[in-house]
Amino acid sequence: MSDDVTARRVIGVTLPACEKPMQIADERRLRPVEWQRQPSFERLQAPLIAAYTLLDFCSV
């Protein structure tokens, strides 16, 4: 695989890794407490964990 393709894949993985923490922060900060639900946080955390795992794998 070329370096260009590898770089594009890494960039594609880093976007959710940067975006999901902001969505989690907004969910906690802006949504009223009575509307906050654990499945919402799990839905946001799953792609974040996957992105971090892939980034860790790519850095090896």
Residue pairs with C-beta under 8 A, 6 or more apart in sequence:
6 58
9 58
10 55
10 58
13 51
13 54
13 55
13 58
14 51
14 55
16 47
16 48
16 50
16 51
17 48
17 51
17 52
17 55
20 44
20 45
20 47
20 48
20 51
21 48
23 44
24 41
24 44
24 45
24 48
27 36
27 40
27 41
27 44
28 36
31 40
